[in-house]
Amino acid sequence: EAMVVSGLALALALALPSVALENGLARTPPMGWMSWERFRCNVDCQADPRNCISEQLFFEMADRLAEDGWRELGYEYINIDDCWSAKQRDAAGQLAPDPKRFPSGIKALADYVHAKGLKLGIYGDLGIFTCGGYPGTMLENVKQDAQTFAAWGVDMLKLDGCYSSAEEQAKGYPEMSRALNATGRPIVFSCSWPAYQGGLPPKVNYTILAEICNLWRNYDDIQDSWDSVLSIVDWFFTNQDVLQPAAGPGHWNDPDMLIIGNFGLSYEQSRSQMALWTVMAAPLLMSTDLRTISSSAKEILQNRLMIQINQDPLGIQGRRIVKEKSHIEVFLRPLSQAASALVFFSRRTDMPFRYTTSLAKLNFPEDAVYEVQDVYVGKIVGTLKTADNFSVVINPSGVVMWYLRPVALPVQPWHVVRQQAPGEGFHPALL
């Protein structure tokens, strides 16, 4: 009998980690707005009241998300990043917002955001200090800070990893996951843990990560430049065999914020970032000034079909399936109902390039027929048989993105294969 009991105890213990983050949250990649890339740690509200990290900035961005069509498309999180807090914990040892910059307090901000039908995210750091030098969350503060965030009405926590050791991270991230769940408030947990450990096995265990976090930063911070976007794309797709199977409903790879609408990307590059992040099943967290955003940037970010693809319920992360000598790359993301998203991406810097291929060459099933919709143009391009050759013209550092819906499938229902796709030896190229 003792054997049975201990066997059961063991089974329960083994089952526990998966219970840890079946919090039912982030079944599709989170969408919203985040302060960091655009507004950084600007705390000079005397000289720059409009752009400093203050409650005013978040009130105004919440208004924009609610009133300018973002919320209806799924952009629901308004996320505070670093530099929001006072320089010291309060008398009770609790984190507190900077009293000058957040005079109403975080709870009032959360109430305001919730009244607009939005959600509030906040930032912490597992360490002595945050990256910006504000009070961190040491191991002894984990429970208290989780309770503080829950009491304030926070809906997402990004936990950074500056000023902490690998050992502290290995203890602290799972502890915070448990502490957040123990509050009883649904709080999406975004971890920076893998980014501090190089993002790859053996140092990073993606199985454990998926049981602890809803999303995680694997790699460097994005900067406002095309070089930065390319370095992220390169790292994620070079390591896709490790990263791609780790993503799915409730647990996502996070290549960092969308910088569309800022200063560093051209129109074509902005369209490319949006398409590539969508194919990666990445969280869509914009970091730009929504008060002054251009209509062309807004149009890219508010593309309904793009968002529908990003938010596909199967939650399969896409892969790069072709890398041509001509500097054209092709990416494929399997979607529900046997549909697919294809992105044709040009790394060329000379002129628009005519790329010719067929769905057969991209390993689509024989004898299938697809209706093709151009995601950016919005129009149905036509129907394609797998064997048909076709050409797309791709602008330098730009993309052509297609949504393919099966009109006729081969006798063998290949989408059944897809449902279990992210398993052993998953090669979407063969799908």
C-alpha positions as CSV (number, residue, x, y, z in Angstrom):
1,E,0.0,0.0,0.0
2,A,2.9,2.3,0.8
3,M,4.1,1.7,-2.7
4,V,0.8,2.8,-4.2
5,V,0.7,6.0,-2.1
6,S,4.3,6.9,-2.9
7,G,3.6,6.1,-6.6
8,L,0.7,8.4,-6.5
9,A,2.7,11.1,-4.7
10,L,5.3,10.8,-7.4
11,A,2.7,11.0,-10.2
12,L,1.3,14.1,-8.6
13,A,4.7,15.6,-8.2
14,L,5.5,14.9,-11.8
15,A,2.1,16.4,-12.8
16,L,2.7,19.6,-10.8
17,P,4.9,21.6,-13.1
18,S,2.3,21.3,-15.9
19,V,-0.3,22.5,-13.4
20,A,2.0,25.4,-12.7
21,L,1.2,27.2,-15.9
22,E,-2.0,25.8,-17.1
23,N,-3.4,29.1,-16.0
24,G,-5.6,29.1,-19.1
25,L,-4.0,32.4,-20.3
26,A,-2.4,33.6,-23.5
27,R,-4.0,30.8,-25.6
28,T,-3.1,33.0,-28.5
29,P,0.0,35.4,-28.5
30,P,-0.7,38.4,-26.3
31,M,-1.3,41.7,-28.2
32,G,-1.0,45.3,-26.9
33,W,1.4,48.1,-26.3
34,M,4.6,48.4,-24.2
35,S,6.6,51.4,-23.2
36,W,10.2,50.2,-23.4
37,E,11.5,50.5,-26.9
38,R,10.0,53.9,-27.7
39,F,10.1,55.6,-24.2
40,R,12.9,53.7,-22.4
41,C,13.8,55.0,-19.0
42,N,12.9,58.7,-19.6
43,V,12.1,59.9,-16.1
44,D,12.6,63.6,-16.7
45,C,9.1,64.8,-16.4
46,Q,10.2,68.4,-15.9
47,A,12.0,68.7,-19.2
48,D,9.8,66.2,-21.1
49,P,6.4,65.8,-19.5
50,R,4.8,64.3,-22.6
51,N,7.2,61.4,-23.1
52,C,8.4,60.6,-19.6
53,I,7.5,57.3,-17.8
54,S,4.5,58.6,-15.9
55,E,0.8,57.7,-15.3
56,Q,-0.1,60.4,-17.8
57,L,1.7,58.4,-20.6
58,F,-0.2,55.3,-19.8
59,F,-3.6,57.0,-19.4
60,E,-3.0,58.6,-22.9
61,M,-2.0,55.3,-24.5
62,A,-4.9,53.5,-22.9
63,D,-7.2,56.2,-24.5
64,R,-5.6,55.6,-27.9
65,L,-5.9,51.8,-27.7
66,A,-9.6,52.2,-26.7
67,E,-10.6,54.9,-29.2
68,D,-8.5,54.3,-32.3
69,G,-9.6,50.8,-33.2
70,W,-6.8,48.9,-31.6
71,R,-8.8,47.2,-28.8
72,E,-11.4,45.7,-31.2
73,L,-8.5,44.1,-33.1
74,G,-7.2,42.4,-30.0
75,Y,-4.5,44.9,-28.8
76,E,-5.6,44.8,-25.2
77,Y,-2.5,45.0,-22.9
78,I,-1.0,48.3,-21.9
79,N,2.3,47.3,-20.4
80,I,4.5,49.4,-18.1
81,D,8.2,48.6,-18.5
82,D,11.2,49.5,-16.3
83,C,11.6,52.8,-14.2
84,W,8.0,53.1,-12.9
85,S,8.8,52.5,-9.2
86,A,10.2,54.6,-6.4
87,K,13.9,54.2,-5.7
88,Q,13.2,52.4,-2.5
89,R,10.6,49.9,-1.2
90,D,8.1,51.4,1.3
91,A,8.1,51.0,5.1
92,A,6.3,47.7,4.7
93,G,8.9,46.5,2.3
94,Q,6.5,46.7,-0.7
95,L,7.3,48.0,-4.1
96,A,5.7,51.4,-4.7
97,P,5.3,53.6,-7.7
98,D,7.3,56.8,-8.0
99,P,5.0,59.3,-6.1
100,K,5.7,62.2,-8.4
101,R,5.3,60.4,-11.7
102,F,2.5,58.0,-10.6
103,P,0.6,60.1,-8.0
104,S,-2.7,58.2,-8.4
105,G,-1.0,54.8,-7.8
106,I,-0.9,51.7,-9.9
107,K,-4.3,50.4,-8.7
108,A,-6.0,53.6,-10.0
109,L,-4.2,53.2,-13.3
110,A,-5.4,49.5,-13.5
111,D,-8.9,50.6,-12.8
112,Y,-8.8,53.2,-15.5
113,V,-7.4,50.7,-18.0
114,H,-10.0,48.0,-17.0
115,A,-12.8,50.5,-17.4
116,K,-11.7,50.9,-21.0
117,G,-11.9,47.2,-21.7
118,L,-8.1,46.8,-21.6
119,K,-5.6,45.1,-19.3
120,L,-2.5,46.4,-17.5
121,G,0.9,44.8,-17.5
122,I,3.8,45.7,-15.2
123,Y,7.6,45.1,-15.0
124,G,9.7,43.5,-12.3
125,D,13.2,42.1,-12.2
126,L,14.4,39.0,-10.5
127,G,17.5,40.5,-8.9
128,I,18.9,43.2,-6.6
129,F,18.0,45.9,-9.0
130,T,16.0,46.3,-12.2
131,C,18.0,46.9,-15.4
132,G,17.3,50.6,-14.9
133,G,18.5,50.6,-11.3
134,Y,15.2,50.5,-9.5
135,P,14.4,48.0,-6.6
136,G,14.4,44.4,-7.8
137,T,12.6,41.3,-6.6
138,M,15.0,39.2,-4.5
139,L,14.0,35.6,-3.8
140,E,12.6,36.7,-0.4
141,N,10.4,39.3,-2.1
142,V,8.8,37.0,-4.7
143,K,5.6,36.1,-2.8
144,Q,5.1,39.6,-1.5
145,D,5.6,41.2,-4.9
146,A,3.2,38.7,-6.6
147,Q,0.5,39.6,-4.0
148,T,1.2,43.4,-4.5
149,F,0.7,43.1,-8.3
150,A,-2.4,41.1,-7.8
151,A,-3.9,43.5,-5.3
152,W,-3.2,46.4,-7.7
153,G,-5.2,44.5,-10.5
154,V,-2.2,43.8,-12.7
155,D,-2.9,41.4,-15.6
156,M,0.6,40.6,-16.9
157,L,4.0,40.6,-15.4
158,K,7.3,40.8,-17.3
159,L,10.1,39.6,-15.0
160,D,13.5,40.7,-16.2
161,G,16.8,39.1,-15.1
162,C,19.4,41.9,-14.5
163,Y,21.6,41.6,-11.4
164,S,20.8,38.0,-10.7
165,S,22.8,34.7,-11.0
166,A,21.8,31.7,-13.0
167,E,21.1,29.9,-9.7
168,E,18.8,32.7,-8.5
169,Q,17.0,32.6,-11.9
170,A,16.5,28.8,-11.8
171,K,14.8,29.2,-8.4
172,G,13.1,32.5,-8.8
173,Y,11.3,32.1,-12.1
174,P,9.4,28.9,-11.1
175,E,8.8,30.5,-7.7
176,M,7.2,33.6,-9.2
177,S,5.1,31.4,-11.5
178,R,3.7,29.6,-8.4
179,A,3.3,32.8,-6.5
180,L,1.3,34.5,-9.3
181,N,-1.0,31.5,-9.5
182,A,-1.4,31.4,-5.8
183,T,-2.8,35.0,-5.8
184,G,-5.9,33.7,-7.6
185,R,-5.7,36.6,-10.1
186,P,-5.1,35.6,-13.7
187,I,-1.7,37.2,-14.5
188,V,0.1,36.4,-17.8
189,F,3.7,35.6,-16.9
190,S,6.4,36.9,-19.3
191,C,9.9,35.6,-18.4
192,S,13.3,37.0,-19.5
193,W,15.0,33.9,-18.2
194,P,16.2,32.3,-21.4
195,A,17.6,35.6,-22.8
196,Y,20.0,35.7,-19.8
197,Q,21.1,32.1,-20.4
198,G,21.9,32.4,-24.2
199,G,18.5,31.2,-25.3
200,L,19.6,27.6,-26.2
201,P,20.0,24.2,-24.7
202,P,21.5,22.8,-22.7
203,K,21.4,25.9,-20.6
204,V,17.8,26.5,-21.5
205,N,15.2,23.8,-21.0
206,Y,12.2,24.7,-23.1
207,T,10.0,22.0,-21.7
208,I,10.4,23.4,-18.2
209,L,10.0,26.9,-19.5
210,A,6.6,26.1,-21.1
211,E,5.4,24.8,-17.8
212,I,6.4,28.0,-16.0
213,C,5.9,30.9,-18.3
214,N,3.3,32.1,-20.8
215,L,5.9,33.8,-23.0
216,W,9.6,34.4,-22.7
217,R,12.3,36.6,-24.2
218,N,14.9,34.3,-25.8
219,Y,17.3,36.9,-27.3
220,D,18.5,40.5,-27.2
221,D,16.4,43.6,-26.8
222,I,15.1,45.1,-30.1
223,Q,16.5,48.5,-31.1
224,D,15.0,51.0,-33.5
225,S,16.8,49.7,-36.6
226,W,16.6,47.3,-39.4
227,D,19.9,45.7,-38.4
228,S,18.3,44.8,-35.1
229,V,15.2,43.3,-36.7
230,L,17.4,41.2,-39.0
231,S,19.6,40.0,-36.2
232,I,16.5,38.8,-34.3
233,V,15.1,37.1,-37.4
234,D,18.4,35.4,-38.1
235,W,18.8,34.1,-34.6
236,F,15.2,32.8,-34.4
237,F,15.2,31.0,-37.7
238,T,18.7,29.7,-37.5
239,N,17.7,28.1,-34.2
240,Q,14.1,27.1,-35.4
241,D,14.6,23.4,-34.8
242,V,15.0,24.1,-31.0
243,L,12.6,27.1,-30.7
244,Q,9.7,26.2,-33.0
245,P,8.5,23.1,-31.1
246,A,8.6,25.1,-27.8
247,A,5.7,27.4,-28.8
248,G,2.0,26.8,-28.6
249,P,-1.2,27.9,-26.9
250,G,-0.3,29.3,-23.5
251,H,3.5,29.4,-24.1
252,W,5.2,31.6,-26.7
253,N,8.7,32.6,-27.9
254,D,8.9,36.4,-27.7
255,P,11.2,38.0,-30.3
256,D,10.5,41.4,-28.6
257,M,8.4,44.5,-29.5
258,L,7.1,45.8,-32.8
259,I,8.9,49.0,-33.7
260,I,6.6,49.9,-36.6
261,G,5.7,53.6,-36.4
262,N,9.1,54.7,-35.0
263,F,12.1,56.0,-36.8
264,G,14.4,53.1,-37.8
265,L,12.3,51.2,-40.4
266,S,11.2,52.0,-43.9
267,Y,7.7,51.3,-45.1
268,E,8.9,47.9,-46.6
269,Q,10.8,47.0,-43.5
270,S,7.8,47.7,-41.3
271,R,5.7,45.4,-43.4
272,S,8.4,42.8,-43.2
273,Q,8.6,42.9,-39.4
274,M,4.8,42.6,-39.1
275,A,4.7,39.6,-41.5
276,L,7.7,37.8,-39.9
277,W,6.5,38.3,-36.3
278,T,3.1,36.9,-37.4
279,V,4.6,33.8,-39.0
280,M,6.6,33.3,-35.8
281,A,3.4,33.3,-33.7
282,A,5.0,36.1,-31.8
283,P,3.3,38.4,-29.2
284,L,2.3,41.6,-31.0
285,L,3.4,44.2,-28.5
286,M,3.8,47.6,-30.1
287,S,6.2,50.1,-28.8
288,T,5.5,53.4,-30.5
289,D,3.7,56.7,-29.9
290,L,0.1,55.9,-30.6
291,R,-0.7,59.6,-30.2
292,T,1.2,60.6,-33.4
293,I,1.5,57.3,-35.3
294,S,1.3,57.7,-39.1
295,S,-1.6,56.3,-41.1
296,S,0.7,54.0,-43.0
297,A,2.2,52.4,-39.9
298,K,-1.3,52.1,-38.4
299,E,-2.5,50.4,-41.5
300,I,0.2,47.7,-41.2
301,L,-0.5,47.2,-37.5
302,Q,-4.2,47.1,-37.9
303,N,-4.3,44.6,-40.9
304,R,-7.2,42.3,-39.9
305,L,-6.1,39.2,-41.9
306,M,-2.6,39.6,-40.5
307,I,-3.9,39.6,-37.0
308,Q,-6.2,36.7,-37.7
309,I,-3.2,34.7,-38.9
310,N,-1.1,35.7,-35.9
311,Q,-3.9,34.7,-33.5
312,D,-4.6,31.3,-35.2
313,P,-6.0,28.9,-32.6
314,L,-3.7,26.1,-33.5
315,G,-0.8,28.2,-32.3
316,I,1.9,26.5,-34.4
317,Q,5.0,28.7,-34.9
318,G,6.1,28.9,-38.5
319,R,9.5,28.1,-40.0
320,R,11.8,29.2,-42.7
321,I,11.6,26.6,-45.4
322,V,13.7,28.1,-48.3
323,K,16.8,30.2,-48.3
324,E,17.8,31.0,-51.9
325,K,21.2,32.2,-53.2
326,S,19.3,35.1,-54.7
327,H,18.7,36.3,-51.1
328,I,15.0,35.4,-51.2
329,E,13.7,33.5,-48.2
330,V,10.3,31.7,-47.8
331,F,8.5,31.1,-44.5
332,L,5.6,28.9,-43.8
333,R,3.1,28.8,-40.9
334,P,0.5,26.0,-40.8
335,L,-2.9,27.3,-39.7
336,S,-6.2,25.8,-38.6
337,Q,-8.6,24.3,-41.2
338,A,-5.6,23.2,-43.4
339,A,-4.8,26.8,-44.3
340,S,-1.3,28.2,-44.4
341,A,0.5,31.5,-44.4
342,L,3.4,32.0,-46.7
343,V,5.9,34.9,-46.5
344,F,8.3,35.6,-49.4
345,F,11.0,37.9,-47.9
346,S,13.7,39.7,-49.9
347,R,17.0,40.5,-48.3
348,R,18.1,42.2,-51.5
349,T,19.1,45.9,-51.6
350,D,18.9,46.5,-55.3
351,M,15.5,46.4,-56.9
352,P,12.2,44.5,-56.9
353,F,12.9,40.8,-57.6
354,R,10.7,38.4,-59.5
355,Y,10.7,35.1,-57.7
356,T,9.3,32.0,-59.4
357,T,8.4,28.8,-57.6
358,S,5.4,26.4,-57.1
359,L,3.6,25.0,-54.1
360,A,5.0,21.6,-55.1
361,K,8.5,23.0,-54.7
362,L,7.5,24.3,-51.2
363,N,6.4,20.7,-50.4
364,F,2.6,21.3,-50.3
365,P,0.6,18.1,-50.9
366,E,0.1,16.9,-54.5
367,D,-3.2,17.5,-56.2
368,A,-4.4,20.2,-53.7
369,V,-6.0,23.4,-54.8
370,Y,-5.8,26.7,-52.9
371,E,-7.5,30.0,-52.9
372,V,-4.7,32.6,-52.5
373,Q,-5.3,35.9,-50.7
374,D,-2.6,38.6,-50.6
375,V,-2.5,39.7,-47.0
376,Y,-1.3,43.3,-47.6
377,V,-3.3,44.0,-50.7
378,G,-6.3,42.2,-49.3
379,K,-7.4,40.8,-52.6
380,I,-7.9,37.2,-53.7
381,V,-5.0,36.6,-56.1
382,G,-6.7,33.5,-57.6
383,T,-6.6,29.8,-57.2
384,L,-3.4,27.7,-57.4
385,K,-2.9,24.0,-58.0
386,T,0.1,22.5,-56.2
387,A,1.9,21.9,-59.5
388,D,1.4,25.4,-60.9
389,N,4.4,27.7,-61.3
390,F,3.8,31.3,-60.1
391,S,5.8,34.4,-59.6
392,V,5.8,37.1,-56.9
393,V,7.6,40.5,-57.1
394,I,9.2,41.3,-53.8
395,N,10.6,44.8,-53.0
396,P,14.1,45.2,-51.4
397,S,13.9,44.4,-47.7
398,G,10.1,43.8,-48.3
399,V,7.7,40.9,-48.2
400,V,4.8,39.4,-50.1
401,M,2.5,37.5,-47.8
402,W,-0.1,35.0,-48.8
403,Y,-3.0,33.4,-47.0
404,L,-3.8,30.0,-48.6
405,R,-7.1,28.4,-48.0
406,P,-7.7,24.9,-49.4
407,V,-10.5,24.7,-52.0
408,A,-9.8,21.0,-52.8
409,L,-7.6,18.7,-50.7
410,P,-6.0,15.4,-51.8
411,V,-7.8,12.3,-50.6
412,Q,-5.3,11.9,-47.8
413,P,-6.4,14.6,-45.3
414,W,-2.9,16.1,-44.7
415,H,-4.2,18.6,-42.2
416,V,-4.6,15.8,-39.7
417,V,-0.9,15.3,-39.9
418,R,-0.5,19.0,-39.1
419,Q,-2.5,18.9,-36.0
420,Q,0.3,16.9,-34.3
421,A,2.9,18.8,-36.2
422,P,5.2,20.1,-33.4
423,G,6.4,16.7,-32.4
424,E,9.4,14.6,-33.0
425,G,11.0,15.1,-36.4
426,F,8.5,17.8,-37.3
427,H,9.4,19.1,-40.8
428,P,6.7,21.5,-42.0
429,A,8.4,21.5,-45.4
430,L,6.9,18.0,-45.8
431,L,3.4,19.1,-44.8
